[in-house]
Amino acid sequence: AYDAIVQFIETNYMYQRRNLLIITGKGDKGTGVLKQQVPHWLENKELKIKILAIAPARAEDGGKGALYV
């Protein structure tokens, strides 16, 4: 999953897409592995320089199981 996130961010950065939605899911009882790990992965220096902000998604876009990047 980490490699897929890196590829997703880098590809969209190359095409100058500025608003991305990453759906992590909530997992069982809101403690899903991707929900916990993706925010940490996005802090990687390789990705961090390509990301302006990270925010929780609105309910209609996935709510607590998604992030705007």
GILINTA-V388956 format. One line per field, one symbol per residue. ss: DSSP state (~ for helix, > for strand, _ for the rest). phi: phi as a letter, one per 20 degrees, with the letter a starting at -180 (. if undefined). psi: psi as a letter, one per 40 degrees, with the letter a starting at -180 (. if undefined). Layout:
ss: ???
phi: ???
psi: ???
This chain:
ss: _~~~~~~~~~~~~~______>>>____~~~__~~~~~~~~~___~~~~______>>__~~~_~~~>>>_
phi: .gfffgffffffffeleeccddeememfmmdfffgfeggfffeggfegfddebcbfffgfdplfdbcec
psi: ddddddddddddddefhehihhhdidahfefidddddddddeehddddeehdihiiiideeebefiih.
